[in-house]
């Protein structure tokens, strides 16, 4: 196996944790309290809370924790990417960890992440992110989804094609972030954009599977739908920004894997949904015409009702994808030793992917109508 940095205190690198916060008065105190209890040498750790112009008591609640290792800074509201760059400018250590204000680190999460910086080409390491609160059906569905995402992300690591360094906890080499220009203030999902940019510059990104981090996710359908719409629109924004890498001969994962697979995914979603919609519409239309004709002729159409089922290519594709999904879910349950209820599994396999597809189509439509001056950057 590859070499790891030793876990002894004297060999651990110094880390600056940057926590951007906007109107997080209800959670930031709990988050900082949990952060102060992690297993990492205090002399090698600093926490920088960046209050991005909150209109509530976020700054006041964070100031309670200010100490030699914790600094609380306040700035005008200019967005998360701007807050991260602001924090990087004040960070004094060689590594910077980005952490959301509603995330909670396990005791050894930071240590586990730091062991993956075993070569200079590793520019970022992300953690194993799961859903903290699992009371509503939407939180439970997202937890099941994130169990699967964690496995897929670890598999992506093998080919150096991890496609996002998520906000709940990701660590970067500060000098590399500065070298590539910091976080993109025009991106609405800066954690995806910076990931693609690092890969584009030839760096490696890894995942610490044992670094458990629990984050707060939407607990209602409306909040979930809005978050996913933002993710999709931001993903399209990033996709078009890096679309030109498809024709780049360099051997980085963005042009060779991430952009092509994203393109295939978008095409499949649009074409597959169009075909499904067309077939469903024509079958319903034909049946309505049949009923209308039968009733107008004075006959009972239900006396000759026939149920026809044809196995076609679309059906075979659906069955294959369903079986693959079952295998991945079973594997994620085994790895996490966390079995969702039968009701959650049933919804996750039926309703959830349907809603994701609907969200994708609506987001693509909204993206197509947006002013996209940032694409020319």
C-alpha positions in Angstrom: 0.0 0.0 0.0 1.0 3.6 -0.4 2.8 5.4 2.4 0.8 7.4 4.9 1.8 10.3 7.2 2.2 9.0 10.7 -0.6 9.8 13.1 1.8 10.9 15.9 1.2 14.5 17.0 4.7 15.7 16.1 4.2 14.5 12.5 0.8 15.9 11.8 0.7 19.0 9.5 -0.7 22.3 10.7 -4.3 23.0 9.5 -6.5 26.0 9.3 -10.2 25.2 9.3 -12.3 27.8 7.4 -16.0 27.8 8.3 -18.1 30.2 6.2 -21.4 31.0 7.8 -24.5 32.9 6.8 -27.5 33.0 9.2 -26.5 29.9 11.1 -27.3 31.1 14.6 -29.3 28.0 15.4 -26.5 25.5 14.7 -23.1 27.2 14.7 -22.6 27.0 18.5 -23.3 23.2 18.5 -21.0 22.8 15.5 -18.1 24.7 17.0 -18.5 22.9 20.3 -18.2 19.6 18.5 -15.2 20.8 16.5 -13.3 21.8 19.7 -13.5 18.2 20.8 -11.8 16.6 17.8 -8.6 14.6 18.3 -6.0 17.0 16.8 -3.1 18.9 18.4 -4.3 22.4 19.4 -0.9 23.9 18.5 -1.3 22.7 14.9 -4.9 23.8 14.5 -6.7 27.1 13.9 -10.4 27.7 13.2 -11.4 30.7 11.2 -15.2 31.5 11.2 -16.1 33.8 8.4 -19.5 35.5 9.0 -20.7 36.4 5.5 -22.8 39.4 6.5 -25.4 37.4 8.5 -28.6 39.2 9.5 -29.1 37.1 12.6 -26.9 36.4 15.7 -24.4 34.1 13.9 -21.5 36.4 14.6 -22.4 36.8 18.3 -22.9 33.0 18.8 -19.5 32.3 17.2 -17.7 35.0 19.2 -18.4 33.0 22.3 -15.8 30.4 21.1 -13.1 32.9 20.1 -9.8 32.0 21.6 -6.1 31.5 20.7 -7.1 28.8 18.2 -10.5 30.3 17.1 -10.9 33.5 15.2 -14.2 35.0 14.2 -14.2 37.4 11.2 -17.1 39.4 9.7 -17.5 40.7 6.2 -20.2 41.9 3.8 -22.4 39.3 2.2 -20.7 38.3 -1.0 -21.3 34.6 -1.1 -19.6 31.4 0.0 -16.7 31.3 -2.5 -15.8 34.9 -1.6 -15.9 33.9 2.1 -13.6 31.0 1.6 -11.1 33.1 -0.3 -11.3 35.7 2.5 -10.6 32.9 5.0 -7.7 31.6 3.0 -6.2 35.1 3.0 -6.2 35.0 6.8 -5.1 31.3 7.2 -1.6 30.9 8.6 -1.1 27.1 8.1 0.0 25.1 5.0 -3.3 23.2 4.8 -6.8 24.7 4.8 -9.9 22.6 5.6 -13.2 23.8 4.4 -16.1 23.0 6.7 -19.8 23.9 6.6 -21.3 25.5 9.7 -23.9 22.8 9.9 -21.5 19.9 9.8 -20.1 17.7 12.6 -16.8 15.9 12.5 -16.1 12.6 14.2 -13.2 12.7 16.6 -10.6 11.4 14.2 -12.0 12.8 10.9 -9.3 15.4 10.4 -6.5 13.0 11.3 -7.8 10.5 8.8 -7.9 13.0 6.0 -4.4 14.3 6.7 -2.9 10.8 6.2 -3.8 11.0 2.6 -1.5 13.9 1.8 1.4 11.5 1.2 2.7 13.0 -2.0 2.9 16.5 -3.4 0.5 15.9 -6.2 -2.3 15.3 -3.8 -4.0 18.7 -3.7 -7.2 17.9 -1.9 -8.7 15.2 0.3 -12.4 14.9 1.0 -14.2 13.0 3.8 -17.0 10.4 4.2 -20.2 12.5 4.4 -23.5 11.2 5.8 -26.8 12.7 6.9 -26.9 13.7 10.6 -30.6 14.0 11.2 -32.8 11.2 9.9 -36.3 12.0 11.2 -38.2 12.8 8.1 -38.6 10.6 5.0 -36.5 13.1 2.9 -33.6 12.9 5.4 -33.8 9.1 5.3 -33.8 9.0 1.5 -30.8 11.3 1.4 -29.0 9.2 3.9 -29.4 6.1 1.8 -28.3 8.1 -1.2 -25.1 9.4 0.6 -24.2 5.9 1.6 -24.1 5.0 -2.1 -22.3 8.2 -3.0 -19.5 7.4 -0.5 -18.8 4.1 -2.2 -18.9 5.6 -5.7 -16.6 8.4 -4.6 -14.0 6.0 -3.2 -14.2 4.0 -6.5 -13.6 7.3 -8.4 -10.5 7.8 -6.4 -8.8 4.9 -8.0 -8.9 6.6 -11.4 -8.4 10.1 -9.9 -11.8 11.3 -11.1 -13.5 12.3 -7.9 -15.9 15.0 -9.2 -16.5 17.1 -6.1 -14.8 18.1 -2.9 -17.9 18.7 -0.7 -18.3 21.5 1.7 -19.0 19.5 4.9 -15.3 18.7 5.1 -12.6 18.9 2.4 -8.9 19.7 3.0 -6.6 21.5 0.5 -3.0 22.5 0.1 -3.1 26.3 0.6 -0.4 27.0 -1.9 -2.1 25.0 -4.6 -5.4 26.8 -4.0 -3.6 30.1 -4.3 -1.7 28.9 -7.4 -5.0 28.0 -9.3 -6.7 31.2 -8.3 -8.8 30.2 -5.3 -12.5 29.5 -5.3 -14.6 30.8 -8.2 -16.9 33.6 -7.0 -19.1 33.2 -10.1 -19.8 29.5 -9.4 -22.9 28.6 -7.4 -21.4 25.2 -6.5 -17.8 26.2 -5.8 -16.9 22.8 -4.4 -17.5 21.1 -7.8 -15.7 23.8 -9.8 -12.6 23.9 -7.7 -12.4 20.1 -7.9 -12.5 20.1 -11.7 -10.0 22.9 -11.8 -7.5 21.0 -9.6 -7.8 17.9 -11.7 -7.5 20.1 -14.9 -4.1 21.3 -13.5 -2.9 17.7 -13.1 -3.4 17.3 -9.3 -4.8 14.3 -7.4 -7.8 14.3 -5.2 -8.5 11.5 -2.6 -11.1 10.4 -0.2 -10.6 9.4 3.4 -13.3 6.7 3.8 -12.7 6.5 7.6 -13.1 10.2 8.1 -16.8 10.4 9.1 -18.6 13.7 8.9 -22.3 14.2 9.5 -24.1 17.2 8.0 -27.6 18.7 8.1 -29.6 18.1 4.9 -33.1 19.3 3.8 -35.9 17.8 5.9 -38.8 18.7 3.5 -39.6 18.1 -0.1 -39.5 21.8 -1.0 -36.1 22.5 0.6 -34.7 19.3 -1.0 -36.1 20.2 -4.4 -34.6 23.7 -4.3 -31.2 22.4 -3.2 -31.1 19.9 -6.0 -32.1 22.5 -8.5 -29.2 24.7 -7.4 -26.9 21.7 -7.6 -28.0 20.8 -11.2 -27.8 24.4 -12.4 -24.4 24.8 -10.9 -23.3 21.4 -12.4 -24.4 22.7 -15.8 -22.5 25.9 -15.2 -19.4 24.0 -14.5 -19.9 21.5 -17.3 -20.1 24.2 -19.9 -17.1 26.0 -18.4 -15.0 22.9 -18.9 -16.7 21.5 -22.0 -13.6 22.4 -24.1 -11.6 19.8 -22.2 -13.3 17.2 -24.3 -11.0 18.2 -27.1 -7.9 18.4 -24.9 -5.4 15.6 -25.4 -3.9 15.9 -21.9 -4.5 12.9 -19.7 -6.5 14.6 -16.9 -9.7 13.1 -15.6 -11.9 16.1 -16.4 -11.6 15.8 -20.2 -11.2 12.1 -20.3 -13.9 11.0 -17.9 -16.0 13.6 -15.9 -17.1 15.8 -18.8 -17.9 12.9 -21.2 -19.8 11.0 -18.6 -21.7 14.1 -17.6 -22.6 14.7 -21.3 -23.8 11.1 -21.6 -25.9 11.5 -18.4 -27.6 14.7 -19.7 -28.3 13.2 -23.1 -29.7 10.0 -21.6 -31.9 12.0 -19.3 -33.3 14.1 -22.1 -33.6 11.4 -24.7 -34.8 8.7 -22.4 -37.4 11.0 -20.8 -38.5 12.2 -24.3 -38.9 8.6 -25.5 -40.8 7.5 -22.4 -43.0 10.5 -22.5 -43.8 10.0 -26.2 -44.6 6.3 -25.8 -46.8 7.0 -22.7 -48.6 9.8 -24.5 -49.3 7.8 -27.6 -50.6 4.8 -25.7 -52.9 7.0 -23.6 -54.1 8.9 -26.7 -54.8 5.6 -28.6 -56.7 4.2 -25.6 -58.7 7.4 -25.3 -59.6 7.3 -29.0 -60.6 3.7 -28.7 -62.9 4.5 -25.8 -64.4 7.4 -27.6 -65.0 5.4 -30.7 -66.5 2.5 -28.8 -68.8 4.7 -26.7 -70.0 6.6 -29.8 -70.8 3.3 -31.5 -72.9 2.3 -28.5 -70.7 -0.6 -27.4 -69.0 -1.4 -24.1 -65.2 -1.0 -24.7 -64.3 -2.9 -21.5 -65.7 -6.2 -22.7 -62.8 -6.5 -25.1 -60.1 -5.0 -22.8 -56.7 -6.5 -23.5 -53.5 -5.8 -21.6 -50.5 -5.9 -23.9 -46.9 -5.9 -22.6 -44.0 -5.7 -25.0 -40.4 -6.2 -24.0 -38.4 -3.5 -25.8 -34.9 -2.0 -25.6 -36.1 0.7 -23.1 -37.6 -2.0 -20.8 -34.4 -4.1 -20.9 -32.3 -1.0 -20.1 -34.6 -0.2 -17.2 -34.3 -3.7 -15.8 -30.5 -3.7 -16.1 -30.3 -0.3 -14.3 -32.7 -1.5 -11.6 -30.6 -4.7 -10.9 -27.4 -2.6 -10.8 -29.1 -0.2 -8.3 -30.1 -3.2 -6.1 -26.5 -4.5 -6.1 -25.0 -1.1 -5.2 -27.6 -0.5 -2.4 -26.9 -4.0 -1.0 -23.2 -3.3 -1.0 -23.6 0.1 0.7 -25.8 -1.4 3.4 -23.2 -4.1 4.0 -20.3 -1.6 4.2 -22.2 0.9 6.5 -24.0 -1.7 8.5 -27.0 0.5 8.3 -30.2 -1.0 6.8 -32.9 1.5 5.7 -36.5 0.4 6.4 -38.4 -1.5 3.6 -40.5 1.6 3.0 -37.5 3.9 2.5 -35.9 1.3 0.2 -39.1 1.1 -1.9 -39.4 4.8 -2.2 -35.6 5.2 -2.9 -36.0 2.7 -5.9 -39.2 4.2 -7.3 -40.2 7.7 -6.2 -36.8 9.2 -5.5 -35.2 8.6 -9.0 -38.4 9.9 -10.6 -38.2 13.1 -8.6 -34.5 13.4 -9.4 -35.3 13.2 -13.1 -38.1 15.7 -12.9 -35.8 18.1 -11.0 -33.1 17.6 -13.6 -35.5 18.5 -16.5 -36.8 21.6 -14.7 -33.3 22.7 -13.8 -32.1 22.3 -17.4 -35.1 24.4 -18.6 -34.3 27.1 -16.0 -30.6 27.0 -16.9 -31.4 27.4 -20.6 -33.4 30.6 -19.8 -30.7 32.1 -17.5 -28.3 34.9 -18.3 -25.0 33.1 -18.5 -22.3 35.8 -19.0 -20.0 33.7 -16.7 -19.6 31.1 -19.4 -17.3 33.3 -21.3 -14.9 33.6 -18.4 
